[in-house]
Amino acid sequence: MKSHAKVVVIGGGVVGCSVLFHLARHGWTDVVLLERDELTSGSTWHAAGGMHTINGDPNVAKLQKYTINLYKEIEELSGQATGVHLTGGVLLAATEARLDWLRGVVAKGRYLGIELEEISANEAAELMPLLDPKQFVGAVRNKEDGHLDPSGVTHAYAKAARKLGAEVERFTKVEDIVRRADGLWRVITNKGEVVAEHVVNAGGLWAREVGRMVGLELPVLAMEHMYLITEDMPEVAAWNAKTGTEIIHAVDFDGELYLRQERGGMLMGTYEKANKPWSEYQTPWNFGHELLAPDIDRIAPSLEVGFRHFPAFQNTGIKQIINGPFTFAPDGNPLVGPVRGLPGFWVACGVMAGFSQGGGVGLALSNWMIEGDPGADIWAMDVARYGDWATMAYTNAKVRENYSRRFSIRFPNEELPAGRPLKTTPVYDLLSAKGAQWGVAYGLEVPLWYAPEGVKDEFSWRRSSDFTQVAKEVATVRDGVGLSEISSFAKYNVTGESAAAWLDRMLACKLPKPGRMTLAPMLKEDGRLIGDFTLANLGKDGWFLAGSGIAEQYHMRWFEKHLPDDGSVRIEALGAKQTGLSIAGPKARDVLAKATRSDVSNAAFPFMAIGRMDIGMAPCLVGRVSYTGDLGYEMWVAPEYQRAAFQALMTAGEEFGIGLFGSRALNALRLEKNYGSWGREYRPIYGPLEAGLDRFVAYGKEADFIGKAAALAERKQGGKLRLRAFIVDADDADVIGDEPIWFGGAVRGWVTSGGYAHHSKKSVAVGYVPKEIADESDGFEIELLGKRHAARMQPAALFDANFERMRA
Ligand SMILES: Cc1cc2nc3c(=O)[nH]c(=O)nc-3n(C[C@H](O)[C@H](O)[C@H](O)COP(=O)(O)OP(=O)(O)OC[C@H]3O[C@@H](n4cnc5c(N)ncnc54)[C@H](O)[C@@H]3O)c2cc1C
C-alpha cells in the first residue's frame, strides 16, 4: 500500500468505486480506494439492481440520466460486463391524483431531455402483460428504465479506474482519520497509514462510523428493505417466447411496489409503511455478506395490493425473500460534497439508489475536488443542506417517514410532520394561537398562513383551502399593514480590521456607507451566483448580512474557505441568536413610529437605511426594506426580546388594523414585484445578467471581486438565458416550479417558481428562457397538469413598478 496519495476514497461499494473512477478519468491518478473486505461488502451486493431516471429534483434526475448512460463506457473501458438490461418501464397510477403527479413528471422530462409518454392503462397492459388494467387509471412509459448486475457495475468502475492508474486496496480497514497540523490527513488502517490531501467518506452502511472518526455525526440511517423473487412463471415464459423480449419494469406507486423480471420469474420489492431501521446507533463492523431475516408480515399489506394489481402472482410460489439494509438521508437524497470546517474531507454517502445515482455522485464530487465546483446544480444532494440540527433522533424520524412515503404523492402544499417541531422561536405559541399553519425551513418552524378556526390545508395540486385566507393576508399588507415572522433568514455578522476589504472581494456589489444597506450578489470564479444577500454597514459594529436560511451551512462553508488565515476577519452565523419580525404596507411607518421613540420619518430613515432602535422595550436592529415590495421594515432582535417586540408592534398596530401574514402571502406579494429568491430563481448555474441581478453588480468597482472577469465576460457576451415573469392563463391551478415553458411549439425554458398574485389577481410564473426569445411578449405557453396554458411575458413588475410605495 502506498504511504502517500492525493486522495483516499474509503469504501468499495458502487459509490466509492464510481468516485475513484471519476477522479482517475478527470486526471487525478494518485488516488487509492481502501475497502475493509472484498469490493461490494456493504449494501451494494444484495441490491435489486434497478435503475431509472426519475427523481423529484430535476437536477438529480439529470445526473441519474448521466449514470445510466455511463454503463456502456465503463463496460468498454474495463472489459467487465455490467449486466445492463435497458428494458424500459411503466409508471402506474391507480388514482387521478397520481396521474396528475405523473403528468408533472412527463412535463419536467421535456426540458430535461428524458423521454416520457403518458399512456392509458390498457396500453400499459400491452407493454407489461402481468398487470390488470382495471386497477389503474393511466400510466407513463419510460424507455430509460432497466436493471443491471450490482457487482458487475462496481467491479467495472474499479477496473476502469485501475486501468487509468488508480489503486484499490482490499481487506484494508480504515480505523481512524487524523488531521495533521499541516492540513494533510492521516488515514490509519489495519495495514498501516496513508497520508492524503483529500479523504472521501464513501463508507455506505458505515458512513456514519467513518464520519465519527473526524467528529462528524452525519444524518444517515440504514433501513431494512425487502424484495421477493418468485418461482418461474408460465406467464413470463409465454411473454418471452411471444415477443423475444423481457417483461419490462413497473413501478406501482399506489401499491408502493416495484417489479421486474428475474430469470424465469419476477422480482417484486416494496417500501412498506411498517418499516424498520437497522443498527440505529452503531453499524457492526463484522456485518458483511449476510442478509437479514425476512419478515413477510411486515410487507404483507403491500403484497396483497401487488397480487391484486398483478394477478399472475397469485398462482406462483415465492422462491426467496431478500432483506438487506441500505442508508438514507432525511430527505432520501444523497449527501455529497466538502464538509464545512474540515478542509479536504468529503462525503459521498446516503446514496439510496446507487445504481441510478452513483455515476452522477462520482462526477459531481470529482469535478468539485479538481475544478473547485461540482459543475452542475447539485443543491439537492449537497451535504450542506443539513446543519447540526439534523440530530440522530431527527434523522431517525425523517428517514422512517421518507421510507414509508417513498412512492407517496407529496402535494405542493403538503408539509410532512415527522421530526417536528424541532426549532421554534419565542413567538411560536403566540402565532399558533392566531391560527398559524406551520412549514419548516432548515429545521425551523415558519408560519405559512393563518387559518380560521376549523380550516386547514387540504392537499391538492390545485388552489386549495388556504386560497381565500392568503388573499386576505395579502390585502392586509397592501391596504394597511401586516406583520410576519422572518426568523428563517440566515443572519451573519462580519467584523475585524479587514472585514470591509474582504467583503469587497467576496461580494459583487458596491459596499454601502455606514447606516445603509444594499443588495449583494455573491459570485463564484466562473461568474455564476453562489448567493444573494442584503448587506448592511453597521459602522463601528461591523457588517450584517441577511440571506437564505436554508443555505446557512452552504454559505458558511464558502465564507470560511475564503477567510484570511491572519484572523483579521471574523464571520459568525447568528442562527437562532437573532430572530426576526417584519412589518409591511402603507401604514407600516405609522405602526413603527408609534412603537419606537426613534425618528423613522422618510427624511431621517429613508429606504435602505438601517439602525438600532428600541421597539417598545426591546432593543432591535431595524432596516427599511421589505421583500413584499411595499413600504416596510425588517427587525432583528435577540430571542429573549422577540415576544416583547412582537407585542409592542401588535399593540401599536391595533389602531391601523395590523394583521398577520405568512410566507404564502409573502410569495404572492414578491411575485408581483418580480423578486426572485435563492434556491429558486437564483442558483449556482445562472449568471447575474441571466438572473437579472446585474444591476446590483459593481462591474467597475476597484476591488477584484470573485468572479469579476467571468461576470464581465457574461455581460459582454450576453449570457444564454434570461429570467422572466409570465402571466399565465390558468384555471384553478398555478405553477409550483419545474414546469416547461413552450414557445413556437417546442419546450424552450422552465419555471423556477410562481403562484397566484392575489393583489394583482394574476397567476404568475417566473422562469428562464433563452435570451433569443426573451423579448417576445406573446406566444408562450406553460404546461400545467398536462395542459398547455397561454402565458404572456410581464416585463415590468405588476405592482409599484416605479418603486413609489417602497420609497414613500
Ligand atoms: C435489498 C436492497 C435492494 C436494493 N435495490 C436497489 C436498486 O434496485 N437500485 C438501486 O439503485 N439501489 C438499490 N439498493 C440500494 C443500493 O444498494 C445502495 O444505494 C448502494 O449499494 C450504496 O452503495 P455505497 O457504495 O454507498 O455503500 P455500500 O455498498 O454500503 O459500500 C460501502 C463500502 O464501504 C466499505 N467500508 C465502510 N467502512 C469502511 C472502512 N472504515 N474501511 C474500509 N472500508 C470501509 C464497506 O465494506 C462497503 O464495501 C438496494 C439496497 C438493498 C439493501
The ligand as an SDF file (V2000), in Angstrom:
LIG
                    3D

 53 58  0  0  0  0  0  0  0  0999 V2000
  -32.4340   -5.0800   -0.6420 C   0  0  0  0  0  0  0  0  0  0  0  0
  -31.8860   -3.9050   -1.3710 C   0  0  0  0  0  0  0  0  0  0  0  0
  -32.3150   -3.6070   -2.6580 C   0  0  0  0  0  0  0  0  0  0  0  0
  -31.8080   -2.5030   -3.3180 C   0  0  0  0  0  0  0  0  0  0  0  0
  -32.2010   -2.2470   -4.6070 N   0  0  0  0  0  0  0  0  0  0  0  0
  -31.6660   -1.2200   -5.2890 C   0  0  0  0  0  0  0  0  0  0  0  0
  -32.0000   -0.9960   -6.6450 C   0  0  0  0  0  0  0  0  0  0  0  0
  -32.7940   -1.7220   -7.2410 O   0  0  0  0  0  0  0  0  0  0  0  0
  -31.4290    0.0520   -7.2930 N   0  0  0  0  0  0  0  0  0  0  0  0
  -30.5470    0.8880   -6.6620 C   0  0  0  0  0  0  0  0  0  0  0  0
  -30.0500    1.8290   -7.2980 O   0  0  0  0  0  0  0  0  0  0  0  0
  -30.2170    0.6950   -5.3750 N   0  0  0  0  0  0  0  0  0  0  0  0
  -30.7370   -0.3370   -4.6780 C   0  0  0  0  0  0  0  0  0  0  0  0
  -30.3770   -0.5550   -3.3750 N   0  0  0  0  0  0  0  0  0  0  0  0
  -29.5280    0.4450   -2.7290 C   0  0  0  0  0  0  0  0  0  0  0  0
  -28.0700    0.2840   -3.1060 C   0  0  0  0  0  0  0  0  0  0  0  0
  -27.6590   -0.9620   -2.6770 O   0  0  0  0  0  0  0  0  0  0  0  0
  -27.2370    1.3860   -2.4780 C   0  0  0  0  0  0  0  0  0  0  0  0
  -27.6780    2.6300   -2.9910 O   0  0  0  0  0  0  0  0  0  0  0  0
  -25.7700    1.2540   -2.7700 C   0  0  0  0  0  0  0  0  0  0  0  0
  -25.3160   -0.0260   -2.5620 O   0  0  0  0  0  0  0  0  0  0  0  0
  -24.9510    2.2010   -1.9150 C   0  0  0  0  0  0  0  0  0  0  0  0
  -23.6020    1.9860   -2.1940 O   0  0  0  0  0  0  0  0  0  0  0  0
  -22.4440    2.5920   -1.3140 P   0  0  0  0  0  0  0  0  0  0  0  0
  -21.1930    2.4000   -2.0730 O   0  0  0  0  0  0  0  0  0  0  0  0
  -22.7860    3.9600   -0.9020 O   0  0  0  0  0  0  0  0  0  0  0  0
  -22.4420    1.7730    0.0410 O   0  0  0  0  0  0  0  0  0  0  0  0
  -22.0770    0.2880    0.4090 P   0  0  0  0  0  0  0  0  0  0  0  0
  -22.4880   -0.6600   -0.6340 O   0  0  0  0  0  0  0  0  0  0  0  0
  -22.5880    0.0450    1.7820 O   0  0  0  0  0  0  0  0  0  0  0  0
  -20.4990    0.2690    0.3950 O   0  0  0  0  0  0  0  0  0  0  0  0
  -19.7050    0.7990    1.4080 C   0  0  0  0  0  0  0  0  0  0  0  0
  -18.3840    0.0690    1.4090 C   0  0  0  0  0  0  0  0  0  0  0  0
  -17.5020    0.7310    2.2870 O   0  0  0  0  0  0  0  0  0  0  0  0
  -16.7320   -0.2130    2.9860 C   0  0  0  0  0  0  0  0  0  0  0  0
  -16.2800    0.4360    4.2120 N   0  0  0  0  0  0  0  0  0  0  0  0
  -17.0460    1.0270    5.1520 C   0  0  0  0  0  0  0  0  0  0  0  0
  -16.2780    1.4980    6.1600 N   0  0  0  0  0  0  0  0  0  0  0  0
  -15.0070    1.2040    5.8490 C   0  0  0  0  0  0  0  0  0  0  0  0
  -13.7750    1.4260    6.4980 C   0  0  0  0  0  0  0  0  0  0  0  0
  -13.7180    2.0150    7.6890 N   0  0  0  0  0  0  0  0  0  0  0  0
  -12.6530    0.9980    5.8890 N   0  0  0  0  0  0  0  0  0  0  0  0
  -12.7080    0.4060    4.6690 C   0  0  0  0  0  0  0  0  0  0  0  0
  -13.8610    0.1450    4.0160 N   0  0  0  0  0  0  0  0  0  0  0  0
  -14.9940    0.5530    4.6010 C   0  0  0  0  0  0  0  0  0  0  0  0
  -17.7140   -1.3410    3.2130 C   0  0  0  0  0  0  0  0  0  0  0  0
  -17.0640   -2.5590    3.4730 O   0  0  0  0  0  0  0  0  0  0  0  0
  -18.5090   -1.3530    1.9200 C   0  0  0  0  0  0  0  0  0  0  0  0
  -17.9680   -2.2380    0.9640 O   0  0  0  0  0  0  0  0  0  0  0  0
  -30.8670   -1.6570   -2.6870 C   0  0  0  0  0  0  0  0  0  0  0  0
  -30.4280   -1.9750   -1.4080 C   0  0  0  0  0  0  0  0  0  0  0  0
  -30.9290   -3.0740   -0.7490 C   0  0  0  0  0  0  0  0  0  0  0  0
  -30.4280   -3.3760    0.6160 C   0  0  0  0  0  0  0  0  0  0  0  0
  1  2  1  0
  2  3  1  0
  2 52  2  0
  3  4  2  0
  4  5  1  0
  4 50  1  0
  5  6  2  0
  6  7  1  0
  6 13  1  0
  7  8  2  0
  7  9  1  0
  9 10  1  0
 10 11  2  0
 10 12  1  0
 12 13  2  0
 13 14  1  0
 14 15  1  0
 14 50  1  0
 15 16  1  0
 16 17  1  0
 16 18  1  0
 18 19  1  0
 18 20  1  0
 20 21  1  0
 20 22  1  0
 22 23  1  0
 23 24  1  0
 24 25  2  0
 24 26  1  0
 24 27  1  0
 27 28  1  0
 28 29  2  0
 28 30  1  0
 28 31  1  0
 31 32  1  0
 32 33  1  0
 33 34  1  0
 33 48  1  0
 34 35  1  0
 35 36  1  0
 35 46  1  0
 36 37  1  0
 36 45  1  0
 37 38  2  0
 38 39  1  0
 39 40  1  0
 39 45  2  0
 40 41  1  0
 40 42  2  0
 42 43  1  0
 43 44  2  0
 44 45  1  0
 46 47  1  0
 46 48  1  0
 48 49  1  0
 50 51  2  0
 51 52  1  0
 52 53  1  0
M  END
$$$$
